[in-house]
Amino acid sequence: MFKFISLVFVIYTFLMISPQASSLVLSSDLSASDRAWIGEKIFQNETAGKVENLTFWSPNEEFPSFGIGHFIWIPKHVEVPFESTFVEMVAFVSQSVSAPKWIQQRHAPWVDKAEFDQAWWSEDMQTLREWLVKTKPQQTAFIMQRFEARMARLLSDLPKEQSVKIRAKVQTLSQTRAGYFALIDYANFKGFGDHPAERYQNQGWGLLQVLQIMPSTSNPKLALQDYAQAAETVLRQRVKNAPIERNEQRWMPGWAKRVAKYAVE
């Protein structure tokens, strides 16, 4: 398992230092207080600001989520079209703060939510929550750096004309901390939209799809309003395309409320 963690870190580090990744730096003008604000906003959005929600398994999902970004950790037997971001986060944060050894593995150790709930007050789980509280700044840095590296890779993979348009929208939004937060929050919330498995009826629901339908403007405030509306449109399309048995309509009110807040920060 440690070989896997090391491989993930090597790949992740390459993305951080590659020419494509370094060509898109959006956060350089953000102050320490801006970064703390962004981290707190993510914490509030994902956990309602509650420490107990740093370790969470929704009854509506097949996997648990951890940390301020609710990074998902997928059990071995579960197959879902989502990235196991918890593994990446642990590898990144461990560079500066040692992580408990039992979380340094590819798959979540619980078979299901019932087993997870039984372990809720275990020493391991309490230690994990303490580690997640202590490393909020590092988790914020992970989210921000992951966003910029992934955004650069996404742009490099797009046709040139589309890449130029998307880059301009991202740069306009990034002129304010609220816009930067909205970008990374949605990417953390629903992915970047370039993962081929993250599709319903061949349509994605990630950040790329939001930026594609968002109108172009050089006004940061107007851009944020357009972005929030585009995000809701993409999410409603996802719900429409989702398999009936997933009943994703139940989540739409909360999703709509979340992205609407982007425009009023």
Disulfide bonds with the S-S distance in Angstrom:
none
